[in-house]
Amino acid sequence: MPFMRYAAFLSAASLALAAPLNAQNSEGTTVTQPTSPPTAEKREHSYSHHGITISDPYHWLKDQSYPTIDDEDVLDHLKAENAWFEARMKPQQELVDSLFEEMKARIKEDDSTVPQRRGDYLYWSEFEEGAEYRKYYRRPVAGGSPDLILDENLLADGLEYFRLGAFSVSQNGRYLAYSADTNGSERFTARIKDLETGELLPDEIPGTLSGLVWVKNDTALVYGTADENWRVHDATMHVLGTPVSKDVELYRETQDEGFRVGAGLSAQEDWLIISTGDNETSEVRLVPADDPTAEPIVVRQRQKGVEYDVDVRDGRLWVHTNDDHVNFRLATAKLDKPGEWTTLIAGSDEFYLTDFELFKDFYVTEGRLRGLDQIQLRSYADPNLVKPVAFAEASFSAGLSNNPEYDQDRLRLAYESMVTPDSVYDYHVATGELELLKQQEIPSGYDPSLYTTERVEIAARDGTKVPVSIIMRKDRPKTGPLHLYAYGAYGYAVPPGFSTSRLSLVDRGYAYAIAHIRGGDDLGRKWYLQGKLNERTNTFNDFVDVAKGLIDQGYTEKGKISISGGSAGGELMGVVVNTDPDLWGAVVAHVPFVDVLSTMLDEDLPLTPGEWPEWGNPILSKQAFAYILSYSPYDQVVAQDYPPMLVTAGLNDPRVTYWEPAKWVAKLREVKTGDSELLLKTNMGAGHGGKSGRFESIREAAEEVAFILWQQGSADRSAAEQAK
């Protein structure tokens, strides 16, 4: 939401925190602006576990009626922080506006996706010039005029926030099931549209947090609902035209609180696959798609530490699992003996098998070899016949895209690199030809020859070589400012992909580096395992050591490094500003997971039970308690000089709750020394992903870059000047 001015929302108590400064808004109305940052009240609160007592005087910033957030003291404090953010950023508004227009000019406003066939129709989506949201179309394969089947702009009209969730057309092409979140809370309401008549059916399913899967010959949908803690524990069937109260629960997870349930269809769409699991353990059930209430087939009973996912082709079960190798194998089984798995592709130390997809005449495996994406076509008849899809660049991101048809003679692929814009290809199976269908257009102009990308390895303190992907202008001096980004959790590998907003730093003389640190699975599953649980600190050490290594190699200098990360990457930001504050020239932490210990102790929070396999369970384990405490950013804030920091939060964020960044900033304000900038911006009408419209999200990116340039002392220099 646009920030309201200070006087419009602060209580008398909050107004007393700072002397007002008169100013005029864009409408000419006189408003008050704060002249000093808000100070959060300290209220006595502590908790004890394993004989250790932790003082938490900012606990009150968690609204005790959560998920309802109506505590006026809490809201007044967040609004005061927003007012301070606005006041401090106001002198940078011209820069923000300039960056916004610069970033916006790189976005093709009237853009569309490449049509793809499903059944008798071709489907695609479009942005119109000036529109925040997409329109979705289809037309018959046989020819005819396009039909508008869904308009996000109409659905979002008058709303501060809108996000489309599931989008699922029935197999017969008649119905569209979709879901939408209108406040950022990640509770979606599902609706069904008759594409023949254009009318919405009266069916309305509230509180979903899942896909929408068509079953029972397109007469029913399978979905999952978010409970009070945003956990999906069910797979439920809704028959069209019946009350939601009559919906049938096909499966409910009752054994493990941290497990989540999901559902999908097999390759030939004849089996409904119901999966349950957490970050380290899986269990899968199969039921006929035309008879979902039939007795399910349990593929294999859950076994702690064993992950698997499945598909079915011609009555044969295909299993992707880590049961005998950390980098996964591919196996097959008979449906009448689903737990007896015969290896088809053995696990490999070199090749990390991340996924597979079955088609009529071939199947595809995806993975990474030495950290680089691999797409391989394979033969059903000859397991040794492997046909890789080759790409020319030394570093890139590539994978299967939208391939909804089982019978395919062309594969839709997505490809990009740090210098090559998003590209859509068709791979012709018979000939091996890669046909470029579309490449992201940069209306303001983009010349890839001006840029260079490098991939270097930097030794961490334990000797482990950490890969780093870097983009910079070819005319950049060897040493200059550098932006370092990482995530480092959940086995997510940050791809070395393309970003138009990144160019606003790169064109101003910055090198932009992605640190592929442990905690992601960039170099295989072991890479992920070495950054979780009791090895979590490897993630933080890798990031710091990469920064120091880039200094040693002459890319930058101490204090000239800006850094950013979000969610678990925001936790990373919180740790490294505590451990190595003098390394960083500016820090941006988006929705940061910084109150780790308190959150992992609260089993009623949505993030917690399912996250214990990732972080540890400090309720049961004294060791886990002590280890998490040793790095938890909020708990480790100390009296020292901190670098300039911009922190964001979403009031309705169910993943990283708003009070984590709010408490962290409050404590930093209390104890930090020096006069470095510290700003907190809370999106009062959004969730984990920030604002929802494409231009609103660009403006937030512009604010981030403006903050970095301001704090790095380069806000007054043009892109051309700084690139010299």
C-alpha positions in Angstrom: 0.0 0.0 0.0 1.1 3.6 -0.5 2.5 4.8 2.8 0.2 7.1 4.7 1.8 10.2 6.2 2.9 10.3 9.7 0.2 12.4 11.3 -2.5 10.4 9.7 -2.0 7.3 11.8 0.2 7.8 14.9 -1.2 7.7 18.4 -0.4 10.5 20.8 2.0 8.2 22.6 3.9 7.6 19.4 3.9 11.2 18.4 5.8 12.0 21.6 8.7 9.9 20.4 10.0 12.6 18.0 9.5 16.2 17.4 7.4 16.9 14.3 8.6 18.6 11.2 6.0 20.2 9.0 6.0 19.4 5.3 3.5 19.2 2.4 2.4 16.1 0.6 1.8 15.9 -3.2 -1.8 17.2 -2.6 -0.4 20.3 -0.8 -1.7 19.1 2.6 0.5 19.9 5.6 1.6 16.7 7.4 4.0 15.9 10.1 7.3 14.1 9.5 9.4 12.4 12.2 12.8 13.7 12.9 14.1 10.7 14.8 13.5 7.0 14.6 10.8 5.4 16.8 11.9 3.6 19.9 10.0 0.5 20.8 9.0 0.1 24.5 10.7 -2.6 26.4 8.3 -4.9 28.3 9.6 -7.6 30.7 9.3 -11.0 29.1 11.4 -14.1 29.3 11.2 -17.8 28.6 13.3 -20.8 29.9 14.2 -24.1 28.3 16.9 -26.6 29.3 17.8 -24.5 32.3 18.6 -21.5 30.1 16.5 -18.3 30.5 16.2 -15.9 27.6 15.1 -12.3 28.0 12.8 -11.0 25.2 11.6 -7.5 26.0 10.2 -7.0 22.5 8.0 -10.1 22.6 5.0 -7.7 22.8 5.4 -6.8 19.1 3.9 -10.2 18.4 0.2 -9.5 18.5 -1.1 -12.1 21.1 -4.3 -12.5 19.1 -2.4 -13.6 16.0 -3.3 -14.4 13.2 -5.6 -11.5 13.9 -3.5 -8.4 14.1 -5.4 -5.6 15.9 -3.2 -4.6 18.8 -3.1 -0.8 18.5 0.3 -0.5 20.2 1.8 -3.0 17.7 0.2 -1.3 14.7 1.2 2.2 15.8 4.8 1.1 16.2 4.9 -0.5 12.7 3.3 2.7 11.2 5.8 4.8 13.0 8.6 2.8 11.5 7.0 3.2 8.1 6.8 6.9 8.6 10.5 7.0 9.5 11.3 5.0 6.4 9.4 7.5 4.3 11.0 10.5 6.0 14.5 9.1 5.5 13.9 8.0 1.9 12.2 11.3 0.9 15.5 13.0 -0.1 16.2 9.9 -2.3 12.8 10.1 -3.9 14.1 11.6 -7.1 16.6 8.7 -7.3 13.9 6.2 -6.6 11.7 7.6 -9.3 14.6 7.7 -11.8 15.5 4.0 -11.0 11.8 3.1 -11.2 11.5 4.6 -14.7 14.8 3.0 -15.7 13.7 -0.5 -14.5 10.2 0.0 -15.9 11.7 0.9 -19.3 13.4 -2.5 -19.4 10.0 -4.3 -19.1 8.0 -4.9 -22.2 4.6 -3.7 -21.0 2.5 -5.3 -23.7 4.2 -8.7 -23.3 2.8 -12.2 -23.8 3.8 -15.8 -23.2 4.4 -18.3 -26.0 1.1 -20.2 -26.7 1.2 -23.9 -25.7 -1.2 -26.7 -26.6 -3.3 -28.6 -24.2 -6.0 -30.7 -25.7 -8.0 -28.9 -28.4 -6.7 -25.4 -27.5 -3.7 -23.2 -27.3 -3.3 -21.3 -24.1 -1.2 -18.1 -23.3 -1.3 -15.0 -21.1 -0.7 -11.3 -21.9 0.1 -8.1 -20.2 -1.4 -5.0 -21.7 0.5 -1.7 -21.6 0.2 -0.1 -18.2 -1.5 -3.2 -16.6 -0.4 -4.6 -13.3 -1.7 -8.0 -13.9 -2.2 -10.6 -16.6 -5.0 -11.7 -18.9 -5.3 -15.3 -19.9 -6.4 -16.4 -23.4 -7.0 -19.5 -25.5 -8.0 -20.3 -29.0 -8.8 -23.6 -30.8 -5.9 -25.4 -32.3 -8.0 -25.8 -35.5 -8.2 -22.1 -35.8 -10.5 -19.3 -34.6 -10.5 -16.1 -32.5 -8.9 -15.9 -29.1 -11.1 -16.1 -26.0 -10.3 -14.2 -22.8 -10.8 -16.8 -20.1 -9.5 -14.9 -17.1 -8.6 -11.3 -16.3 -6.5 -10.8 -13.2 -7.0 -7.0 -13.5 -10.7 -7.4 -13.1 -10.2 -9.7 -10.2 -7.7 -7.3 -8.5 -9.8 -4.2 -9.2 -10.1 -2.1 -6.0 -7.8 -4.5 -4.0 -4.5 -3.5 -2.4 -3.2 -7.0 -3.0 -4.0 -9.8 -5.5 -2.2 -13.0 -6.3 -3.4 -15.8 -8.5 -2.7 -19.2 -7.1 -3.9 -22.3 -8.9 -4.9 -22.2 -12.5 -6.3 -25.5 -13.8 -8.4 -26.2 -17.0 -10.4 -29.4 -17.0 -9.3 -32.2 -19.3 -12.3 -31.7 -21.5 -11.5 -27.9 -21.8 -14.9 -26.8 -20.4 -14.0 -25.6 -16.9 -11.3 -23.4 -15.4 -10.6 -23.8 -11.7 -8.6 -21.0 -10.2 -7.8 -19.6 -6.8 -6.8 -16.1 -5.5 -5.3 -14.5 -2.4 -6.5 -10.9 -1.9 -4.5 -9.9 1.2 -1.1 -11.7 1.1 -2.1 -14.2 3.8 -1.7 -17.2 1.5 -5.3 -18.3 2.1 -6.7 -18.7 -1.4 -10.4 -18.9 -2.4 -11.1 -21.3 -5.3 -13.7 -20.6 -7.9 -14.8 -22.5 -11.1 -15.6 -20.8 -14.4 -17.6 -22.4 -17.2 -15.6 -21.5 -20.2 -18.5 -22.2 -22.6 -20.9 -19.7 -21.0 -18.3 -17.4 -19.3 -20.2 -17.7 -16.0 -18.9 -18.5 -12.6 -20.3 -21.6 -11.0 -21.7 -21.0 -7.5 -19.1 -23.4 -6.1 -16.6 -21.5 -3.8 -13.9 -23.2 -1.8 -12.3 -20.9 0.9 -9.0 -21.3 2.6 -7.1 -23.4 0.0 -3.4 -23.6 -0.2 -2.8 -26.1 -2.9 -3.2 -26.9 -6.5 -6.7 -27.7 -8.0 -6.7 -31.2 -9.6 -9.4 -32.3 -11.9 -10.6 -35.9 -11.3 -13.7 -38.1 -11.8 -14.0 -37.2 -15.5 -13.9 -33.5 -14.8 -16.8 -33.6 -12.4 -14.7 -33.0 -9.3 -11.6 -31.2 -7.9 -9.1 -32.3 -5.4 -7.6 -29.5 -3.1 -6.0 -28.9 0.2 -6.9 -26.4 2.9 -4.7 -24.4 5.2 -5.4 -25.0 8.8 -5.1 -22.2 11.5 -1.3 -22.6 11.3 -1.1 -22.6 7.4 -0.4 -26.3 7.3 -2.1 -28.4 4.6 -2.9 -31.8 6.1 -5.6 -32.9 3.7 -6.5 -33.9 0.2 -10.2 -33.2 -0.2 -12.6 -33.8 -3.1 -15.2 -31.3 -4.2 -17.9 -32.5 -6.6 -19.2 -29.7 -8.8 -22.6 -28.4 -7.9 -22.5 -29.8 -4.3 -22.1 -27.8 -1.1 -18.5 -27.5 0.2 -19.8 -29.0 3.5 -20.3 -32.3 1.5 -16.8 -32.5 0.3 -15.0 -35.8 0.8 -11.7 -36.1 2.6 -9.6 -38.5 0.6 -6.6 -38.4 3.0 -5.6 -36.6 6.1 -2.2 -36.5 7.7 -2.5 -37.3 11.4 0.8 -39.1 12.1 3.4 -36.2 11.7 2.4 -32.7 12.5 5.1 -31.2 10.4 4.1 -33.1 7.2 2.4 -31.3 4.3 0.0 -32.9 1.9 -0.2 -32.3 -1.9 -1.9 -33.9 -4.9 -1.4 -34.2 -8.6 -2.0 -36.4 -11.6 0.2 -39.0 -13.3 1.7 -38.5 -16.7 -1.3 -40.2 -18.4 -3.7 -38.5 -16.0 -5.2 -41.8 -14.9 -3.9 -41.8 -11.4 -4.3 -39.3 -8.6 -1.0 -39.1 -6.6 -1.3 -37.9 -3.0 2.0 -37.1 -1.3 2.8 -36.3 2.3 6.1 -35.4 3.8 8.5 -32.8 5.2 12.0 -31.7 4.3 13.5 -35.1 4.7 10.8 -37.8 4.6 8.1 -38.8 2.1 5.1 -41.1 1.7 2.9 -41.5 -1.4 -0.6 -42.9 -2.1 -2.2 -43.7 -5.4 -5.9 -43.8 -6.2 -7.6 -44.0 -9.7 -8.4 -40.5 -11.0 -11.8 -41.7 -12.1 -12.6 -43.3 -8.7 -10.7 -41.1 -6.1 -12.5 -42.7 -3.1 -11.2 -46.1 -3.9 -8.8 -47.8 -1.5 -5.4 -46.2 -1.9 -2.2 -47.9 -2.8 0.6 -46.9 -0.4 3.8 -47.0 -2.5 6.1 -47.4 0.5 5.6 -46.6 4.2 7.4 -43.5 5.4 11.0 -44.0 6.7 12.7 -41.1 8.3 15.3 -39.6 5.9 14.0 -41.3 2.8 12.4 -39.0 0.2 10.7 -40.2 -2.9 8.3 -39.0 -5.5 6.5 -41.1 -8.2 4.8 -41.2 -11.5 2.9 -44.0 -13.4 3.1 -45.0 -17.1 1.2 -47.9 -18.6 0.6 -49.5 -15.2 4.3 -49.3 -14.2 5.5 -47.2 -11.3 8.5 -44.8 -11.6 10.3 -43.7 -8.4 12.8 -40.9 -7.8 14.4 -41.5 -4.4 17.4 -40.9 -2.2 17.0 -44.3 -0.4 20.4 -45.6 -1.3 22.3 -42.5 -2.6 22.3 -38.9 -1.5 22.0 -37.6 -5.1 19.0 -39.8 -5.8 18.3 -42.7 -8.2 15.5 -43.5 -10.6 13.8 -46.8 -10.1 10.7 -48.7 -11.3 8.2 -51.1 -9.7 5.1 -53.1 -10.3 1.8 -51.6 -9.1 1.0 -54.8 -7.2 4.4 -54.6 -5.5 4.9 -50.8 -5.3 7.5 -50.9 -2.5 9.9 -53.2 -4.5 12.1 -50.8 -6.4 14.4 -51.8 -9.2 17.1 -49.3 -10.1 17.0 -47.9 -13.6 19.4 -45.0 -13.1 21.8 -45.5 -10.2 22.7 -42.6 -7.9 26.0 -40.8 -8.8 28.5 -38.7 -6.9 28.9 -36.6 -10.0 25.4 -36.2 -11.3 22.6 -34.9 -9.0 19.3 -36.3 -10.3 16.7 -33.6 -9.4 13.6 -34.6 -11.4 12.1 -36.7 -14.2 9.1 -36.4 -16.5 7.4 -39.2 -18.5 6.2 -38.7 -22.0 4.7 -41.2 -24.5 7.8 -42.1 -26.5 10.6 -41.0 -24.2 11.3 -39.6 -20.8 13.4 -36.8 -19.5 15.7 -36.5 -16.5 16.9 -33.2 -15.1 19.8 -32.6 -12.7 23.1 -30.9 -12.2 26.6 -31.9 -13.2 29.3 -29.9 -11.4 26.7 -27.4 -10.6 25.4 -26.8 -14.1 21.8 -27.7 -15.2 21.4 -30.8 -17.3 18.4 -31.9 -19.5 18.6 -35.4 -20.8 16.2 -37.3 -23.1 16.2 -41.0 -22.5 14.8 -44.1 -24.2 12.3 -46.5 -22.6 13.8 -49.3 -24.7 17.5 -48.6 -24.0 18.4 -47.2 -20.6 21.9 -46.5 -21.9 20.7 -44.3 -24.7 21.0 -40.7 -23.3 20.6 -37.6 -25.4 21.6 -34.4 -23.6 20.3 -31.0 -24.6 23.4 -29.0 -25.2 23.8 -25.2 -24.5 26.8 -23.1 -25.5 27.4 -20.9 -22.5 29.7 -21.9 -19.7 27.2 -21.0 -17.0 23.4 -20.9 -17.4 20.0 -21.9 -16.0 17.9 -24.3 -18.0 15.0 -26.7 -17.5 11.8 -28.1 -18.8 9.0 -25.5 -19.0 5.3 -26.0 -19.7 4.7 -29.4 -21.3 1.1 -30.4 -20.6 0.7 -33.0 -23.3 1.7 -36.6 -22.7 2.3 -37.2 -26.5 5.0 -34.6 -27.4 7.4 -34.4 -30.4 8.7 -31.1 -29.1 9.7 -30.1 -25.6 9.2 -26.6 -24.3 12.4 -25.4 -22.5 13.3 -22.3 -20.5 16.9 -20.9 -20.7 18.7 -17.9 -19.4 22.2 -16.9 -18.1 23.5 -13.8 -16.3 24.0 -12.1 -19.7 21.3 -13.9 -21.8 17.7 -12.8 -21.2 14.9 -15.3 -20.5 14.5 -17.5 -23.5 11.8 -20.0 -24.6 12.8 -22.8 -26.8 11.2 -25.8 -28.5 13.5 -28.8 -28.6 12.6 -31.0 -31.6 13.0 -34.5 -30.3 13.5 -36.2 -33.7 16.3 -33.8 -34.9 17.8 -32.4 -31.7 17.1 -28.9 -33.1 16.7 -26.0 -30.6 14.2 -23.5 -31.9 14.2 -20.1 -30.2 10.5 -19.1 -29.9 10.9 -16.0 -27.8 13.6 -14.1 -25.9 12.8 -11.5 -23.3 12.7 -8.1 -25.0 14.4 -5.1 -23.3 12.5 -2.1 -24.8 15.1 0.5 -23.5 17.8 -1.5 -25.1 20.3 -4.2 -24.0 23.6 -5.1 -25.5 25.0 -8.3 -24.1 28.4 -7.6 -25.6 28.9 -4.9 -22.9 28.8 -7.4 -20.1 30.9 -10.4 -19.0 30.1 -13.2 -16.7 32.5 -15.3 -14.7 32.3 -18.3 -12.5 35.0 -18.5 -9.8 35.7 -20.7 -6.9 36.6 -19.4 -3.5 37.9 -21.4 -0.6 35.9 -21.3 2.6 37.7 -21.5 5.9 37.4 -25.3 6.0 38.9 -25.6 2.6 35.6 -26.2 0.7 35.5 -24.5 -2.7 32.4 -22.4 -3.1 31.3 -21.4 -6.6 30.4 -17.8 -7.3 28.7 -16.5 -10.4 29.5 -12.9 -11.3 28.3 -10.4 -13.9 29.8 -7.0 -14.6 30.4 -4.6 -17.4 33.5 -5.2 -19.5 34.6 -1.6 -18.9 34.3 -1.8 -15.1 37.6 -1.3 -13.3 38.9 -4.4 -11.7 38.1 -3.1 -8.2 34.9 -1.3 -7.4 31.6 -1.7 -5.5 30.1 -5.2 -5.5 26.7 -6.6 -4.6 26.7 -10.1 -3.1 23.5 -12.2 -3.0 22.7 -15.6 -1.6 20.0 -17.8 -0.1 21.5 -20.9 1.3 18.7 -23.0 2.7 16.1 -25.7 1.9 18.2 -27.2 -0.9 17.3 -24.3 -3.2 20.0 -23.5 -5.8 20.0 -19.9 -6.8 20.2 -20.1 -10.6 22.8 -17.9 -12.5 19.9 -16.3 -14.4 19.1 -13.0 -15.9 17.7 -9.9 -14.1 16.8 -6.6 -15.6 16.6 -4.8 -12.2 20.2 -6.1 -11.5 21.4 -4.0 -14.4 20.7 -0.8 -12.5 23.6 -1.7 -10.2 25.8 -3.3 -12.9 25.5 -0.2 -15.2 26.7 1.9 -12.3 30.0 0.1 -12.0 28.9 -2.7 -9.6 29.9 -6.3 -10.0 26.9 -8.5 -9.1 27.8 -11.8 -7.5 25.7 -14.9 -6.5 27.4 -17.0 -3.9 26.3 -20.6 -4.3 26.8 -21.4 -0.6 26.1 -24.6 1.3 22.5 -25.0 2.3 21.4 -24.8 -1.3 21.9 -27.9 -3.4 23.9 -26.2 -6.2 26.6 -28.9 -6.1 24.4 -31.8 -5.1 22.4 -33.0 -2.2 25.5 -33.2 0.1 25.9 -29.4 -0.5 22.5 -28.9 1.0 23.0 -31.3 3.9 26.2 -29.5 4.8 24.3 -26.3 5.5 21.4 -27.5 7.7 20.9 -28.6 11.2 24.2 -28.8 13.1 26.1 -27.7 10.1 24.1 -24.6 9.5 27.0 -22.2 10.3 28.7 -23.5 7.2 26.2 -21.4 5.2 27.1 -18.2 7.1 30.9 -18.9 7.0 30.7 -19.6 3.2 29.1 -16.2 2.6 31.6 -14.3 4.6 34.5 -16.2 3.2 33.3 -15.6 -0.4 33.2 -11.8 0.4 36.7 -11.9 1.7 37.9 -14.0 -1.2 36.4 -11.5 -3.7 38.3 -8.8 -1.9 41.5 -10.9 -2.0 41.0 -11.5 -5.8 40.7 -7.7 -6.4 37.0 -7.6 -7.3 36.2 -5.1 -4.5 37.3 -3.7 -1.2 36.2 -4.0 2.4 33.2 -1.8 3.1 32.3 -1.5 -0.6 30.2 -4.7 -0.6 26.4 -4.4 -0.5 24.5 -7.6 0.3 20.9 -8.8 0.2 18.9 -11.8 1.0 15.3 -12.7 1.8 13.5 -15.1 4.2 16.1 -17.7 5.1 18.5 -15.5 3.1 17.4 -12.7 5.4 18.5 -14.9 8.3 21.9 -15.0 6.5 22.0 -11.2 6.4 21.2 -11.1 10.1 24.0 -13.5 11.1 26.7 -11.9 9.0 26.0 -8.3 10.2 26.5 -9.7 13.7 29.7 -11.5 12.9 31.4 -9.3 10.3 29.7 -5.9 10.4 32.7 -4.0 8.9 32.7 -5.9 5.7 29.4 -4.5 4.4 28.7 -1.1 2.9 24.9 -1.6 2.8 22.5 -4.5 3.7 19.0 -5.2 2.5 17.1 -8.0 4.4 13.8 -8.9 3.0 11.2 -10.5 5.3 14.2 -11.9 7.3 13.9 -15.1 9.4 15.9 -13.6 12.3 14.1 -14.7 15.5 15.1 -18.3 14.9 15.1 -19.6 18.4 11.8 -18.2 19.5 10.1 -19.3 16.3 11.5 -22.9 16.5 10.2 -23.1 20.1 6.7 -22.1 19.1 5.1 -25.2 17.7 1.8 -23.4 17.0 3.4 -21.2 14.3 3.0 -22.3 10.7 6.8 -22.3 10.1 7.7 -24.5 13.0 6.9 -28.3 13.1 7.7 -28.9 9.5 10.9 -26.9 9.8 12.5 -28.9 12.6 14.2 -31.2 10.2 15.8 -28.2 8.6 16.8 -26.2 11.7 16.6 -28.7 14.7 14.0 -29.0 17.5 15.1 -26.8 20.4 12.1 -28.0 22.4 13.3 -31.5 22.7 17.1 -31.0 22.2 19.3 -29.0 24.5 22.0 -29.2 21.9 19.7 -27.8 19.2 18.6 -25.1 21.6 22.2 -24.0 22.3 23.2 -24.3 18.6 20.4 -22.2 17.3 20.9 -19.7 20.1 24.6 -19.4 19.0 23.6 -17.9 15.6 20.0 -16.6 15.9 20.4 -13.0 14.6 17.9 -11.4 17.1 19.5 -13.1 20.1 23.0 -12.3 19.0 22.6 -8.6 18.5 25.4 -6.8 20.4 26.6 -3.3 21.1 28.7 -2.6 18.0 28.7 -0.5 14.9 26.4 -2.0 12.3 26.4 -1.3 8.6 23.5 0.6 7.0 20.4 -1.6 6.8 17.0 -1.7 5.1 14.7 -4.3 6.5 11.3 -5.3 5.0 8.3 -7.1 6.4 4.8 -8.1 5.4 2.0 -7.7 8.0 0.1 -10.7 6.6 3.2 -12.9 6.0 2.4 -16.4 7.3 5.9 -17.7 6.6 8.2 -15.2 8.3 5.8 -13.4 10.6 6.0 -9.6 10.7 7.3 -9.4 14.3 10.6 -11.1 13.5 12.0 -8.2 11.5 10.1 -5.7 13.8 11.7 -7.2 17.0 15.1 -7.4 15.3 15.1 -3.7 14.3 13.8 -2.7 17.7 16.7 -4.4 19.4 19.2 -3.1 16.9 18.0 0.4 17.6 18.4 -0.1 21.3 22.0 -1.5 21.3 23.8 -0.6 18.1 26.5 2.0 18.3 27.3 4.6 15.6 24.9 6.5 13.4 24.4 4.1 10.4 21.0 4.1 8.8 18.5 1.5 10.0 15.1 1.4 8.2 12.1 -0.9 8.6 9.4 -1.0 5.9 6.3 -3.1 6.6 3.9 -3.7 3.8 0.6 -3.4 5.7 -1.4 -5.1 3.0 0.9 -7.8 1.7 2.6 -11.0 2.7 5.9 -12.9 2.1 6.4 -11.7 -1.5 5.8 -8.0 -1.0 3.5 -6.1 -3.2 1.7 -8.0 -5.9 1.4 -5.8 -9.0 4.3 -5.9 -11.5 5.0 -2.1 -11.3 4.6 -2.0 -7.5 7.2 -4.7 -7.2 9.5 -2.8 -9.5 9.1 0.3 -7.3 10.2 -1.8 -4.3 13.2 -3.0 -6.3 14.0 0.7 -7.1 13.8 1.6 -3.4 16.3 -1.2 -2.6 18.8 -0.1 -5.2 18.4 3.6 -4.2 19.1 2.7 -0.6 22.3 0.8 -1.7 23.5 3.6 -3.9 22.8 6.2 -1.2 24.6 4.3 1.5 27.5 3.4 -0.8 28.0 7.1 -1.7 27.2 6.5 -5.4 23.7 7.9 -5.6 24.8 11.2 -7.2 26.7 9.5 -10.1 25.0 8.5 -13.3 25.2 5.1 -14.7 27.5 6.2 -17.5 29.8 8.0 -15.2 30.1 5.1 -12.8 30.7 2.6 -15.6 33.7 4.4 -16.9 
